[in-house]
Amino acid sequence: MADDYFRARLDQMIDLQHPLALLAKRLPWDAIEARITPLLRHKNRPGYSRKLLDLFGSHQQLVAAGASAAGRKRLPVRLMVSLLYLKYTYYEYNEGLCQSWSQDVYFQFFSGLEYFEPRPPCDPTQIGRFRQLLGEEGVEELLSQTIQTAFKEQLVDKSVW
């Protein structure tokens, strides 16, 4: 990403010892993305059979089958994962989280942004859809990565677990 000389970088605006800043630097974002990305692939739909009538008579045709790439382009995985993490950590509902994110420099730094963005990161409904796409397996993976990072960085006493 090219430097923007007219805006201050988030890492210059915040205390880098803040818990969210420390966690943002220590979480293995590449590993999280690598494990979660396969769960987000477009899935094949079975489709349905429809009777068609043309010049050669009537026949059955399979429609709406296969994987579709139609629709809005997906947001970055790190952004969506961080929004999900922030939602459950701070007990926010989707609309409130998007509003808080647009005002909180620590939330934006945790999400991987370099410069402050004064607008919401996404439509609030996208957070719920992302959670559904992840399923239980994806959420367990996020929890596992967070706990492993906490143990590795000695932020949690292992005797408690």
MOGI-V28510 format. One record per pair of residues at least 4 apart in sequence whose ideal C-beta (glycine too) atoms are under 7 Angstrom apart, sorted by the first residue. I is the first residue (numbers start at 1). J is the second residue. Records with the same first field share a line. If there is no record, write none. Layout:
BEGIN
I: J ; J
END
This chain:
BEGIN
1: 114
4: 115
7: 115 ; 116
8: 12 ; 13
9: 114 ; 115
10: 14 ; 105 ; 108 ; 109 ; 113 ; 114 ; 115 ; 116
11: 16 ; 109
13: 105
14: 18 ; 21 ; 105 ; 106 ; 109
15: 21
16: 21
17: 21 ; 22
18: 22 ; 106
19: 23
20: 24 ; 106 ; 110
21: 25 ; 106 ; 109
22: 26
23: 27 ; 110
24: 109 ; 110
26: 149 ; 153
27: 32 ; 145 ; 149
28: 32 ; 145 ; 149
29: 33 ; 78
30: 34
31: 35 ; 145
32: 36 ; 81 ; 142 ; 145
33: 37 ; 77 ; 78
35: 141
36: 40 ; 77 ; 81 ; 134 ; 138 ; 141
37: 77
39: 133 ; 134 ; 135 ; 137 ; 138
40: 133
42: 67 ; 68 ; 69
43: 67
44: 66 ; 67
45: 64 ; 65 ; 66
46: 65
47: 62 ; 63 ; 64 ; 65
48: 63 ; 64
49: 60 ; 62
50: 61 ; 63
51: 58 ; 60
52: 58 ; 59 ; 61
53: 58
75: 79 ; 80 ; 122 ; 126
77: 81
78: 82 ; 111 ; 112
79: 83 ; 111 ; 112 ; 121
80: 84 ; 130
81: 85 ; 142
82: 86 ; 110 ; 111 ; 112
83: 87 ; 97 ; 101 ; 111 ; 121 ; 127
84: 88 ; 127 ; 130 ; 131 ; 142
85: 89 ; 142
86: 90 ; 92 ; 97 ; 107 ; 110
87: 92 ; 97 ; 127
92: 96 ; 97 ; 100
93: 97
94: 98 ; 124 ; 127 ; 128
95: 99 ; 124
96: 100
97: 101 ; 127
98: 102 ; 120 ; 121 ; 122 ; 124
99: 103 ; 120
100: 104 ; 107
101: 107 ; 108 ; 120 ; 121
102: 117 ; 118 ; 119 ; 120
104: 108
105: 109 ; 116
106: 110
107: 111
108: 113 ; 116 ; 117
109: 113
111: 121
113: 117
122: 126 ; 127
125: 129
126: 130
127: 131
128: 132
129: 133
130: 134
134: 138 ; 139
136: 140
137: 141
138: 142
139: 143
140: 144
141: 145
142: 146
143: 147
144: 148
145: 149
146: 150
147: 151
148: 152
149: 153
150: 155 ; 156
151: 156 ; 158
156: 160
END
